[in-house]
């Protein structure tokens, strides 16, 4: 996984841009890409500083978790239901969640959709 460049470097690059250097000139001088200079400048304009945002991690499970009660209620009623049936039921209610997101939700909550023979 990549690591964000330091805030100090970002500030020095943007100071060079503010002093009159173009994005390409500042990028070449500090050994970064011109696209990074543009992104940092946009960050500075948008949020007032150039601190990097969080890298990696789960950013989408909260969307599924907000519908957790509906998912668990459906599971209680349809023990033999498939992920596709669950997804289609939620979709009919206006909730759009992918099959893989539903699978990750079920794993997080200790639920299994594995079909097993009754002899075990």
LINTAPE-V725981 format. One record per residue. N is the residue number from 1. OMEGA is omega in radians with two decimals (* if undefined). Layout:
n	omega
N	OMEGA
N	OMEGA
This chain:
n	omega
1	-3.13
2	3.13
3	-3.12
4	3.07
5	-3.00
6	3.10
7	3.13
8	3.12
9	-3.14
10	-3.13
11	-3.14
12	3.11
13	-3.11
14	3.05
15	3.10
16	3.11
17	3.12
18	3.14
19	3.05
20	3.13
21	3.05
22	3.12
23	-3.14
24	3.13
25	3.12
26	3.14
27	-3.13
28	-3.11
29	-3.07
30	3.07
31	3.07
32	3.14
33	3.10
34	3.11
35	3.10
36	3.11
37	3.13
38	3.12
39	3.14
40	3.12
41	3.08
42	3.08
43	-3.13
44	-3.13
45	-3.06
46	-3.05
47	3.05
48	3.07
49	-3.05
50	3.10
51	3.13
52	3.07
53	-3.14
54	3.11
55	3.04
56	3.10
57	-3.11
58	-3.14
59	-3.01
60	-3.05
61	3.14
62	3.11
63	3.12
64	-3.11
65	3.14
66	3.14
67	-3.08
68	-3.12
69	3.13
70	3.14
71	-3.11
72	3.09
73	3.12
74	3.13
75	3.14
76	-3.13
77	-3.01
78	-3.08
79	-3.13
80	-3.13
81	3.13
82	3.09
83	3.13
84	3.10
85	3.10
86	3.13
87	-3.13
88	3.10
89	3.11
90	3.13
91	3.11
92	3.10
93	3.13
94	-3.14
95	-3.12
96	3.10
97	-3.14
98	3.11
99	-3.12
100	3.08
101	3.07
102	3.12
103	3.13
104	3.08
105	-3.11
106	3.10
107	3.12
108	-3.07
109	3.06
110	3.10
111	3.11
112	3.09
113	-3.11
114	3.09
115	-3.14
116	3.10
117	-3.13
118	-3.09
119	-3.10
120	*
